[in-house]
Amino acid sequence: MKTKLRLTFITMISTMVLSSGCEEKTAATDPIVQSTPGSTKPLEAADLVGYDGKTLRKSVDHIKEANERHGQQIEKMAENGPDQ
């Protein structure tokens, strides 16, 4: 009887642990989903944990713009084809 009770308890606990990891995030709880795609606006919330959110956002915007320019350069090179 004691073994059966332990087995039942362990099964219930393991089922709860495994099922808790399978929950989906909803748009209401995920602030990144609420913002527009590619927006860095949520980075300003870093002020709440001691970072300078505005500076962080500007830095990430600068990196994203540089990445887009680099991507455009690669596309132009791909359109022109290899120089022979």
Residue pairs with C-beta under 8 A, 6 or more apart in sequence:
25 33
27 33
27 34
28 34
31 42
31 45
32 42
35 41
35 42
38 64
40 57
40 60
40 61
40 64
41 57
43 53
43 56
43 57
43 60
44 53
44 54
44 56
44 57
45 53
46 52
46 53
46 56
47 53
47 54
